[in-house]
Amino acid sequence: MKTALPLFVVALCFLVIEALLVLRIWAQATAEPIDTNEMVRLFTVTDDLAEPFQALTGEPPLRTTGVIDFTVLVAIEGYFIAMLVLIFITFVLGRILGFFASRRPRKLPAFVQALEAPRSGRQAWQPLTASQRSGKRFYVSFNLRDERTAHTKAGLGPV
């Protein structure tokens, strides 16, 4: 799941933006005083976030309380739609890159090529233990034979 991290980052960034804009709506709706440093900072940051959507509403974001600002509501919806579009693009791009990565030929390491060699060319060593008292270990070597018929070995196909 290589697209999980980019999707998480996109969602988290937009979640922070949405939370700030909703906090501004809450502060405006509850008629909180905007004289404190935190409120001034919140309104300054959210003014910058809502400014791109000013062209859609025709009004700048309001810096008053007791009202619900339409520009900020449009900004919330705009950022939500932008988040959905970015998540869709990230997901589709991840799928496309995964498709092309699966189609790319892979060169197998030497030890894997050795394991995939024909059975007649492989050799196995198997340990055999002697009795418990002697403590000696013996190794037996054997070749694996090709179990195909001679007809198939000659390349004439199955019998």
Long-range contacts (C-beta under 8 A, 24 or more apart in sequence): 2-94, 2-97, 2-98, 3-90, 3-91, 3-93, 3-94, 3-95, 6-90, 6-94, 7-87, 7-90, 7-91, 10-83, 10-86, 10-87, 10-90, 11-83, 11-87, 14-79, 14-80, 14-82, 14-83, 14-86, 17-49, 17-79, 18-76, 18-79, 18-80, 20-45, 20-46, 20-49, 21-46, 21-49, 21-50, 21-72, 21-75, 21-76, 21-79, 22-76, 24-69, 24-72, 25-68, 25-69, 25-72, 25-73, 25-76, 27-65, 28-62, 28-64, 28-65, 28-66, 28-67, 28-68, 28-69, 28-72, 29-66, 29-68, 30-65, 31-65, 31-66, 32-65, 33-65, 34-63, 34-64, 34-65, 46-72, 49-75, 49-79, 50-74, 50-75, 52-78, 53-78, 118-146, 119-144, 119-145, 119-146, 119-147, 120-144, 120-145, 120-146
